Amino acid sequence: MSDTTTRALALLNLLQTHRHWPGSELAARLGVTERTVRRDVDRLRELGYRVESTPGAAGGYRLEAGSALPPLLLTDDEAVTMAIGLRVAATQQLIGGPEVTLTALAKLEQVLPGPLRRRVAALAAAVQPTRLGPEPVVSPTVLGEIALAARDRERLRLRYRDRNDVETRRRVEPHMLAPGGRNWYLLCWDLDRDDWRTLRVDRIEAVEHTRVLFEARELTPEEIEERILIAASWSPQKVEVDVVMELPLAEMQERFGGWSEGAAAEGETSTRWPVGGGDWREVAYALCWIPEGVEYVADLAEPARSELREAASRMLRALESPPPGSRG
């Protein structure tokens, strides 16, 4: 294999791993001049790869879908079959490494021409595996688009329906996708709320690319795991209550960490925090985590309110009157 062919394949591999490459960075990666990069890009175009170029200081190259499938070692039928299989694997969480499934799906669909993409969508709709009980339907297209943006560190605009079925608009920096229980979650930095959010992917109705890149924010693996766990464990509760505590939102978030998700400022000095549980005992457990000395009110409804009040009164009486023979 000639040096020219080897270099062109290396260039193709780089173009497939990121949505956009500055020309100067490609030249540095390949150890050649930018003029040589331009010649190699022309060679790829001659082979059927559609490489888009943008001029200027911030210009560069990106691989786009063409009018025909580029020369891979796959037939159209093989490419369609692979895309369908990856879609099913991604939405059903059949593979232990979900990131691999999503990036492979995104990379393949990125270069599929329009007719083949439509064929994949039509066939995938007719090849739905058996579901184990009710679970949300996740769009493979949405998963793929978000996976590409998270990989490339590209900001997104989302149309999202929250847990109350209210449509909201979100401007986010996607950090990662992760499965939790029967759902997929997007862990992202919400630019309007200036905080981390964990969004259910099945509630994302539209994804808009901005082509604006961002610097990744630091999160430890433990923090990621905790946030996904919190999101996956949330579900409508039998007993729900809003707690308003005398603690500014920023301080509350610092003390509660990932468990502060859903909290909102109630003026400059107070925070509203939604709490829920199967009964009043679980609500009481959550209330015990409010820091010592912080006053709060809770709108716990009846009959849970009376049940918690009665239990708290008995506890106070028990503490005031130790049993006979106690060491005091």
Secondary structure as UniProt FT lines:
FT   HELIX           3..17
FT   STRAND          21..22
FT   HELIX           23..30
FT   HELIX           34..46
FT   TURN            47..48
FT   STRAND          50..54
FT   TURN            57..58
FT   STRAND          60..64
FT   HELIX           76..92
FT   HELIX           98..111
FT   HELIX           114..125
FT   HELIX           140..152
FT   STRAND          154..161
FT   TURN            163..164
FT   STRAND          167..180
FT   TURN            181..182
FT   STRAND          183..190
FT   TURN            191..194
FT   STRAND          195..200
FT   HELIX           201..203
FT   STRAND          204..213
FT   HELIX           221..233
FT   STRAND          239..245
FT   HELIX           249..256
FT   HELIX           257..260
FT   TURN            261..262
FT   STRAND          264..265
FT   STRAND          271..277
FT   HELIX           280..287
FT   TURN            288..289
FT   TURN            292..293
FT   STRAND          296..298
FT   TURN            302..303
FT   HELIX           304..320
FT   TURN            324..325
//
